[in-house]
Amino acid sequence: MHKLGRLIIGGIESKIFNLVLINLVIVIAAFALVLNHSANDLTQLVADANVKQEESMRNTTNATMDAVVTNTMGQTVAMEAYIADDLFEHLKSLVQMLGDYTKVLLESPENYPQNIRIRVPDKNDDGKAVPQLLYGENVDMEAPANRLKVKLLGNLSDMMVSLYNTNSINSCFVSVPEGFTIITDDRSATKFNDDGTPVMIDGTTRSWYKNTAAKGEIYFSDIEIDAFTGKKGMVCAVPIYVNGRLEAIVGADLFLDAIENGIDAVSDNGGITFIVNQDGHVIFSSDKEGFFKVNVSSEAENLKNIENSELAAFISGALTGDAAIKQVAIGDKSYYMAGSAMPAVGWALVSAVDKSVLETPANMLIESNNAILEDSKTVYEYNISKSKLTILIILVVIFLLGILNAVVLSKRIVKPLNSMASRISELSGDDLAFRMEDKYRTGDEIQVLAENFEALSLKTLNYINEITRITAEKERIGAELNVATQIQADMLPRIFPPFPDRKEFDLFASMNPAKEVGGDFYDYFLVDDDHIALIMADVSGKGVPAALFMVITKTLIKNRAQMGGSVSEILKEVNDQLCEGNEAEMFVTVWMAIIEISTGKGIAANAGHEHPAIRHRDGEFELVEYRHSPALAVMEGIPFRQHEFTLNPGDTVFVYTDGVAEATDANNELFGNERMLKGLNREPDAEPKKVLENVMDSIEDFVEDAPQFDDITMLCFKYYGKEQAEH
């Protein structure tokens, strides 16, 4: 088979053409008469087709661009917002950690040395991460109370240096109402004025201090100018209260160069990307002179309340995480806009593309196509005139050769096709291979068709084999996960009642993992004949990694508890062991209590876990809220606070993981503690097993068909007492 220009020599196209010559004999006379008329009609048809082609090309191109923008723009904006928001969420966790340690210091100063000296900035320390003491002009740092507080807060030095060195932050600091601040960074030289005198700064005069104190909880500032470097940044801070009195503001700040540079880079691709804060002000933008340019706060317009209702609704939706991609008209332009919320700071990232930019490729394509068509039209009109005469001559020759060629070539074409169709119809069962044979080697499209059938049959066989292999592998993995699920379930005590001969109490526990294996666990065991330990824990993460960390934690706690000691001592040693080699940076929240069975007296510690619920006899379940200690595996060497309580006969304790309160329905509404307490109080005096069944029924009624996203683990302990048990 050979090609000569657009004419195929020896191909099936020419064979069919020769076969059709038989029919041409009948119509040749009529063809000559209508040839001229048909040529004119064809010319008009081509012109009409060109108009329709241009319209179709424009519609198809614009529709394609609309689809591309709709499908990719939202995903891109969501990913960019997620990456930026993750930075602020990480900053939030660091500040919370530093704040927790600061609160421990200020609540229990007698437990820590008060002789750690913090120096004022020294230019020789430039380039090293060191704590530095800053204070205002009217602050008397020689006052004994101030000196003592500085030395107490000096216990934060190691932690602040570690946080600075291991995280991408500008600085971390603690500022107190007395007017001095301890700040850690590696830019000591920036703490001096041009004349070489130290910078005097009273932290209480800074806006982030005032706003954090006013808010009374963790706070992200607007964009601020750093007092030492002049760079744009933001502060995350948390207030520290002791006995209801503000004792310190703890925080860290970030430079926002990376976000600003990333926003500016967008201007190179014809789009506009900007960030709005919770007040609806544009604080970053690649648009330097247009509608979305950044203005100073006093001149910035609140886009949530702008007269353009479409834009205002879109911005409000983006800030709350409820903004679909839509077209928004601004002045004489129309923009495709996509937005994604940044929950950690309450901002939103928005991307806007001018619709007219998307129409440019279609206009260019149509202009190019029209130029080509105009050239083709000139050539076509010239050639059609020549073709009329040529065709008449050719038809006479074709008439003479057509009859002979049709008879010979028809047999040559039909025979191998019939043979091929017969072989294909025989393919079935295990015989699915179509093989090339000499009778198919015709040198034309029949041979190509046979070769393609052969290649297709081989691909089909390979595909079947691959599907078989993948199916077997999937079944193997599923079997291994089932075994892992069973192993994890077997590690949790599941025999109830667990101690049939002990009538002083009753308990029941359950765990429903969100995946095949989970990170929640519970445990209970007799430390000795008169003491029982109760444990409820939740490992960070899901799946197999969380399950492995759960096994290690459960084993360490039980082994250490059997050795004796208080709850705080047990958790402290287990925490130190978990911190060793914890490169995955996993952690586990734990509630643990040891109860004296004969008296009902207990000691409990809460390492970052949910608050327990207690029901006293003839009463209802209520949450018992008290200050948490940090979760296990967060930091080595930290103490764990414990508290005493007493259970009287008929009292019941209920502990659980966050999968209970955070169970979510189809509308993303949380189950919450109030619904949990209602479930507990359906039958508050019921046996532990029935109490757990009531809570689980309440959860299932609430979430209905929504998928379970977290493990749901619960334990209920009812105390009867020795005397009541004997009756």
Secondary structure, 3 states (H helix, E strand, C coil): CEEECCEEECCHHHHHHHHHHHHHHHHHHHHHHHHHHHHHHHHHHHHHHHHHHHHHHHHHHHHHHHHHHHHHHHHHHHHHHHHHHHHHHHHHHHHHHHHHHHHHHHHCHHHCCCCCCCCCCCHHHCCCCEEEEEECCCCCCCCHHHHHHHHHHHHHHHHHHHHHHHCCCCEEEEECCCCEEEEEECCHHHHECCCCCECCCCHHHCHHHHHHHHHCCCEECCCEECCCCCCEEEEEEEEEEECCEEEEEEEEEEECHHHHHHHHHHHHHCEEEEEECCCCCEEEECCCCCCCCCCCCCCCCCHHHCCCHHHHHHHHHHHCCCCCCEEEEECCEEEEEEEEEECCCCEEEEEEEEHHHHHHHHHHHHHHHHHHHHHHHHHHHHHHHHHHHHHHHHHHHHHHHHHHHHHHHHHHHHHHHHHHHHHHHHCECCECCCCCCHHHCCCCHHHHHHHHHHHHHHHHHHHHHHHHHHHHHHHHHHHHHHHHHHHHHHHCCCCCCCCCCCCCEEEEEEEECCCCCCCEEEEEEEEECCEEEEEEEEECCCHHHHHHHHHHHHHHHHHHHHCCCCHHHHHHHHHHHHHCCCCCCCCEEEEEEEEECCCCEEEEEEECCCCCEEECCCCCEEECCCCCECCECCCCCCCCCEEEEECCCCCEEEEECHHHHCCECCCCCECHHHHHHHHHCCCCCCCHHHHHHHHHHHHHHHHCCCCCCCCEEEEEEEECCHHHHHC
